[in-house]
């Protein structure tokens, strides 16, 4: 609820500004440093494999190998 109230306050404030003031505020906002997203990590296969953590991939491969051995009675 608070974010809705804050949004309405911002909209009221922006509507009260002149075009020049709006451009100034917009330029200030755009000049602020943007948050850079951390690289994604996952253990998915295929097109997502490039994002996977190598350690997790190695452990996952070991787990799959053990499961295959148990399934086929090799262990």
Secondary structure, 3 states (H helix, E strand, C coil): CHHHHHHHHHHHHHHHCCHHHHHHHHHHHHHCCCCCCCCCCCCCCHHHHHHCCHHHHHHHHHHHHHHHHHHCCCC
